[in-house]
Amino acid sequence: MLAPAAGATTASSQYAAYSISGNFGNHSITALVNETVAPSSSSGMSDLTLKIASSMSNFSYSKIVNSSGVMFPYFPTVANQSFSYQVHNYSISASIVQSGTGSVTFSGKTYSLTNYTFSVSGAKFGGSPMNATGGASVFPSGLVYSAWVRANASETIHVQLVGTNLPLDASSGSSQTTSIAVAGGAGSILAGVGAFVFYKRKNSTHKTNENGDKPLYHVD
């Protein structure tokens, strides 16, 4: 498990670490994603650090952000909801359904879990559609314990919480987080998904950097 980011280990630092595994065609990958938030020297700001470690590569990102916008992967407290919207040339539809409850022992304490299933479909105007289904198990605080996604019938990804110092009980108040803030704060999980996409693209279009070409993650 990744520890909180170096330089961000004060008593008021918070972190969540997730293991991620996935399969894309003939390729599979595992990674560990760690998000840490610590107070900044600037009033009202926080230091956000994101680390991704895998057998493929390691990645670290840090940025000073507004404290009011710093969020971890909390699941919106909604059930049986559907929506659709358009972004540039893409049309996206999604639905979320509360599918039951369960329990888990985490860090020596038993918590109740709320289970959700969801489906997403999307397409670029004039292009082929993409479909995905998935599910999530969520702590009373709203923090995601585990999640899975299956896309296009064969590509899968699974996310599992492995460590955190965030409160997990409903009394933490995180369950009142708005859907907009949740969408903005799911960076750690989405970063893991991005790592899978990069891995698939890299292995399907390039072998190694034998010809001196810039890697896909190069920034000038």
Sequence and secondary structure as in RCSB ss.txt:
>XXXX:A:sequence
MLAPAAGATTASSQYAAYSISGNFGNHSITALVNETVAPSSSSGMSDLTLKIASSMSNFSYSKIVNSSGVMFPYF
PTVANQSFSYQVHNYSISASIVQSGTGSVTFSGKTYSLTNYTFSVSGAKFGGSPMNATGGASVFPSGLVYSAWVR
ANASETIHVQLVGTNLPLDASSGSSQTTSIAVAGGAGSILAGVGAFVFYKRKNSTHKTNENGDKPLYHVD
>XXXX:A:secstr
   S TT  STT EEEEEEEEEEETTEEEEEEEEEEEEE SSTTEEEEEEEEEESS EEEEEEEEEGGG   SB 
 S  SEEEEEEETTEEEEEEEEEEEEEEEEETTEEEEEEEEEEEEEEEETTS EEEEEEEEEE TTSBEEEEEEE
ETTTEEEEEEEEEE S  SGGGSGGG  HHHHHHHTHHHHHHHHHHHHHHHHHHH S STT    TT   
